[in-house]
């Protein structure tokens, strides 16, 4: 009996010792319970702790990125500007570099600066209305009717009057009643009239037809630069017809002059002594001659 118990006790003790030995070496599921830094060295093997990682991970460089390219598309489709009226216009100066004012200064007109001799052309088809080939302006009188010097006006097919003034010359054959098309040469740019002390330019004005005596209507009633902008680089069918007719309806066809109306008085000629003597009063002897 005691011999059998001793044998069983010895067997149990061996199993416990064997289990303890395996768990010390590998831990749970065969994984060591000690870190490499704290595990004891066996034999002559030398173990050191793993060094800390100090290297900096570089950020992606833009130069290393693939270039982003927009997908190539078809050529743009050119869409013509919308047709705003049935009339087609051209810029009134042809073949020359120009600049012009785009704001109201004194009168609702514009000054188109261009070289002397540049072509003034009809901005739209129509009929020539007035032609002045004589430069009648004098600084001593500054007559309003003569301030534009040599000029040509046309009544366009749109019912609007267009004036080009300060001309150096009027083109051959241009006369009242002549039918012209858009782009027809009407004259050459100069500095006649009250522009004689300035660089060559075209006095350009928009109004409606009136008699020659209402020169202040002829010199400009509608601001023209929006239409010039369109004719030069935008839409050749932008028409001043509606604005012009609307303004005529508000102010009347023959409005009175309100700006720069008066001319200077002509200087009185100085009398000579003989003229003064001749102008002295005399008395006729009522008794006659003896």
Secondary structure, DSSP 8 states (H G I E B T S, - for coil): -HHHHHHHHHHHHHHHHHHHHHHHHH-GGG--SS-TTTS---TT-----------------GGGS-------------------SS-----SEESS--EE--S-SSSS-EEEE--TT-EEE-SSSEEEEEEE-S----TTT--GGGTT-EEEEEEETTS-EEEEEEEEEE-TT--TT-EE-TT-EEEEEB--GGGTTS--EEEEEEE----TT-HHHHT-SB--HHHHHHHHHS-TT--SHHHHHHHHHHH-TT----SS------------HHHHHHTS-----TT---
